[in-house]
Amino acid sequence: MTTTLSPAVTPAASRPHVSLLAILLAYLRIGLTAFGFAILQKLKSLVLDNHWLNEEEMNEGLALVQLYPGPIMVDFTAYVGYKLRGVPGAVLATLGFVTPSFVLMLILSAAYFAAGNLPWVHPLFLGLEAIVVGIIVNVTLDMGARALKGRGEAAIALAAFVALSFKVNAILIVLAALILGALLLRPSANNKPGARSVPATEPLSIERWIAIAAVIVLVLAAAGFAWALDSDVGRMGLAFFKIGSVAFGNGMTIIPLIQADVVDAQHWLTLHEFADGIALGQITPGPFLITAAFVGFKMGGVLGALLATFAMFSPSFAMTLIFTEVFGRLRNLRAIRGALAGVLASFVGLLAVVLLQLGSVGIVGPASLALAASAFVAVRYFKWDVVWVFAAGLVLWAGGMALGITGGM
């Protein structure tokens, strides 16, 4: 069957040929240099400045990666790589983007756990935890403004907040929100008047589907390996496979599900350690959810970090390949939009619970409260990048420690 393409969509044959090495090096550069809120803008600029995709295809990809679970920026990276060079392109783009932050997180994790007994470490990280609280307040408000569009969404968010407060399994909460959203919510498609619909992608090829099948087999084999370990490391890997398979949104929206497993249910990390892992994920370049490597390192060293990172990102990587091929048939289904709206609303409630819990350990006195408030003001009103917020906050906190003002309190 022949697929007719509108002028708005660039056929694969007319795109510039991009070598696999060029894809890898381009995303390595972003993985090494992009922090916080600037990451998505750099990813978009890379695509447009190099004319890899046109703006409509890029926007289609950004819409696509919100339809299924997984971290949006990593999945968008895989989408671009796949459009350019198929599965090999997706693999190398994702590796380039994730590898620098993974290596840095390994170094930071090793230093963190090695220095854990030094008397100055805990007071110093109390400052980091306070900054995390301020940043999460801003993220929660932003998410609420975007996701709570009506009474239905607000009710789902409130129900999620209450359910998680009473220790209901976070995965069940998300699945319930997905079902309720699909049944009850009908958000608008947000199509501009007169906009041309983008048809499905190029005709499918058997070679691409074979490559996609190979990726799925690899992900299932890794999950089977984690199950066969029959150890805490294996159970940790399975937990991240589960989270990576059901959690929607950006890194911060997925944090409640990670906390529910690794802190509340399994007690693999203390709440202080988890808050510190979030902070380290914020100050490293690249994807924020590299915090998974911090958890994995605590559980099983370098191999544990590799397993946790693969488990966190690989399920949605496989979904990206599949959804890129079938997106044209799904994006305008109202039930799909409703399910996504329900899930995102539930994350507002879940993140509010995380905020309260992290606040209980990160805000321990007037100094830490002032630092959290300053971080909130810096990111919300002055639009500082988070890496500068952490840098300035740590300097202030360390200075206060030296003068005996904070005293770790």
N, C-alpha and C positions, 0 to 999 in steps of 0.2 A: 504494500500500500504506500502511495506517495503522500508525503506530508507537505502541504503548502505553507511557506513561511512568509510572514509579512515583512515589509521593509524594515520594521523596527527591530527585527531579530537578526543577528549576524549568523549566517550559516557557518558551520564548522570549517568548511573548505575555504571561506574568505577571511577567516581570522588569521592574524600573523602566526607563523610557526614559532613556538616558544620551546626551547630545548628544556629537557628535564633538569639539567644543571642550572639553567637560568632560574627556573621555578624554585629549586632548592635554595639557591643563594639569595634570591629576593626575600623569601620568607625567613631565612636565617637572619637577615639584616633586621627585619621587623621584630623577630623574636628576641633579638639582642637589644633593641633600642626603644621599643614602644611600651609605654607604661599606662596603666589606668585608663582614663577616659579617652586618651589619644589613640588607643589601639585600633578601634573601629575606623576612625578617620584615616589612619595610615593604611589600613587594609583596603579601603575604598580608593584612596589616592593611587595605590599601587596598580590597581586594576585599570583605572581610567587613564592615568598618565602614560601607561605603557600600551594603551589601546588593546588590552587583552579581551575585554568585553565592552559592549556599549553600556550606557547608563541604564537602559531599560532592562537588559539582562542582569546587570548587577543588582538592581532593585528587586527583580524577580527572585534572585538568589537570597537576598536579605529577607524577603517575605517567606520563601520556602523554608529556611532553617528555623523559623518560628512555629512550623506546623507539627513538629515532632520533637521528642525529648532530646536533650543534649545542650552543651554550651554553645551559644550562638556564634561567637567569633571563630572558634575552632571549626565548627561545621561550615561556616561561610568560607573559610580557607580551603577546606576540602572540596567545597562546591566549585570554587574557581579552578583549582587544580584539575578537577574532573572534567570541567568544560573544556579546558585547554588540551589535556593529554590523557584523558581517561583515568583509569584506576592508578597507573603509575604516577601521573601528575598529582592526583589527590593524596597519595601516600607521601610523596616527597614534599609537597606543600605543607602538609600537616606536621611531618617530622621537622622540617625547617622551623616552623612556628613554635613548636613545643619544646624542642631539644635544648635551646639555651636556658629557658627557665627551669627545665628539669635538672640540668647540671648545676645551676646556681642553687636550686633548692636542696640538692644533695649536700652541697658544701655547707649551706646555712644550717641544715638539719643536723649534720654531723657536729658542727660547732655548738649548736644549741644544746643538744643532749650531752655533749662532752663537758660543757661548762655549766650544766644545770645546778651543780652543788656550790658554785662560787657565790659568795655572799652578795655581790652586787648585781647578779643576773636577774633575780626575781624582782627587785625594786625597779630595775631598768625596764623590764618587760611589762610591768604595771602601766608604765607610760604608753607603751605600744598598744596595750589592751584598751586604754582609755581613748586613744585615737581611733581604734577600730569601732568603738561604740559610737563616736561622733559620726563616722562615715556611714555606718549602717543606719543611723537615724535618717540621714539624707537619702540613702537608697530606698528605705521604707516609704518615705514621703513621696519620692518620685514614682515608685511602683504604684502606690495608692492612687496618685493622680492619673496614671495611665490606665490602670486595670479596673478601678472601681467607677464604672461609667453609669451605673444605675443601682436600683435596690437589689436586684438579683445578684450582681457581683458583690455588693456589700454584705449581703446575707451569707454568701459562700465564704467570704473572707472571715467574717465573725465566727461562723461555724468551724472553720479550720483552726482559728485561734483557740476556741474553747476545746476542741477535740485534742489538739496537741498539748494543751495545758493539762488535760486529764490523761496524758500518756497514751492516747490512741496512736497506733502505728502510722507514721508519717506517709508511708507509701499508700496505705489504704485511704488516707485523707485525700491524697492527690488523685487517685483513681476515682473516688467518689465525686470529687469536683469535676473531673473530666466528664463523667456520665451526666451529672446534673447540668453542666454547661451545654453538652450536646442536646439535651432534652428541653432545656428551659430558656437558654440564652440565644438571642439572634442578633449579634452585633452587625452593623452595616459593613459592606465590603470596602467602603472608603475609596470607591472608584471615582475618578474625576470625570465630569461630564465630557463626553466626546472622546474619551480615551480609548485607544484601540486595544482590544484584548490580544495578549501574547499567546500564540498557539503553542502546542506541545513542542518539545525539543526535536532534534533530528531523529529520523527513523532509527529504531533500536537495532543494534547489531548483536549477533550471537557472541562475538568475541567479548563485548563489554559485559554481557550477562554472565559469561563464564568467569570473567575476572571478578565480578561482583559476588558470584557464588563462592569463589575461592576466599574472598575476604570474610564472608559469613561463616564459612567452615573454620577459618583461622580463629575468629572470635569465639565460636562455640568450643573449639578445641582448647583455647586458653581458659575458658570458664570451666570446662571439664577437668583441666589440670588443677585449677584452684580447688575444685570439689574433691579431687583425688588426694590432695595434700592432707586432708582431714586434720588440720591444725588451725591455730588462730590466724596464721598468715593466709591460709587458704580461705577461711571464713571471711577475713577482711577483703580478700580479692572478690569473693562472691558478693559481698555487700556493695562494693563499688560497681560491679557489673550490674547489679540490681538498680542502683541509683542512676547510673549512666543510661539505663534503659527506660526510665520513667520520668526523670526530672527535666522539666522544661525551663527555658529562660537563660539568663546570663549566670555568671558564676555565683553572684550573691544570692540569687533565688534558689540555688541548689544547696547552699550551705545548710539550711534547716534539715534536709534529708541526711546529709553527712553527719551532722551533730546527733541526730536521732539514733543513728546506728553506732557510731564510734565512741560517743560520750555517754548518752543516756542508756542505751540498751546493752552494749558490750563492755563499756568502761575501759576501752583500749587507751583513751586519752582522758586526762582530767580536763575540766572546763578551762582552766588556766592554759594548759598546753594547747587546747583547741583554739583559743583566742590568739595565742602566739603564732600558731600555724596560719591563721587567717592573715595576721599582720605580715608574716614573711611572704605569703602569697601576694600581698599587695605591693610589697617593695621590690619584688623581682619583676623583670620585664616579661612580656608574653602573657599567656592565659592565666587568669586568676586561680582557676581550679587546680593549678599545680600544687596547691595545698594537699591534694591527694598523695603526692610523693612524700610530703612531710609525715603524714599518717603511716604510709607504707614503710618509711625508714624507721620509724619508732617500732614498728611491728617486726620487720625482718631485714633491716639494713638495705643495701643497694638493691638486692633482688626483690625485697618487699616493696620498695619504691617503684621499681619497674612494673611489678604486677599491678599495684594500685593505680598507677598512671595509665597503663594500657586498659585496665578495666573501666576507668573513668571515661576515657575518650573513645574507645573502640566501638561500643554499641551505636552511638549516634553517628560515628564515621560511616559505618555500614548503612545506616538509615539514610544518610546524605546521598550515597550512591544510588540507592533505590528511588528515593523521592525525587531526585533530579530527573529521573526518567519518567516518572508518572505524575509530576506536579501539575501539568496542564489539566489533568482530569479531576484534581482534588481541591485546588485552591479556592474555587468559588462555591463549594458545598457549604451551606449555612451551618450544618451540624458540625463540620470541622471547625469553623470559626467560633461557634459556640463552645465547643469542647476546649479550645485554646483559651477563650476568655474565662471559662470556669477555672481552669488550672492556674492561670496567672492571678486570678482573684484569690485563690486559696494560698498562693505563695505570699501574698501580702499578710495574711493572718499568721502563716507559719513564721515569716521573717520577724513579725512583731514579737512572737514568743522567744525567738533566738535573741532579739534585742534585749528583752527583759532579763534573760538568763545571763547573757554576756555582761550586761550592765551591773548585775549583782556581784560579779567578780572583778570587773574592770573599773568601776566607780567606787572607790573606797575612802574618799575624803574630799574636801573642798578643792585640793590641787588637781586631782584627777578629773573631777567634775568640770573644772575650768578648762582643762586641756581638751576634754571631749567636746565641750561647747565651742572652743576655738577651732577645732578640726571641722566641726559641722559648719560653722560660719565660713571657714576658708573654702570648703568645697562647694557649698551651696550658693553663697553670695559673691565670693571673689573668684570662683571657678578655678581654683588652684588644682593642678594635677596631684593625684594622691601621693606620688613619690615625694613631692616637695612638702606636702602636709606632714608626711611621716618624718622627713628629714628635719624640718623646722621644729616639729613637736618633740622629737628626741633630743635635739639640742637644748630646748627650753627645759625639758624634764631632767636631763643630765645635769644642767646647770643648777636646777633647783635641788637635786640630790647633793651636789657638791657644797651648796650653801646651807644644806639642812632644811630647806623650805619644804620640799616634798617628803623627804624621808621615806620614800616608797609608799606614802600614804596620800 
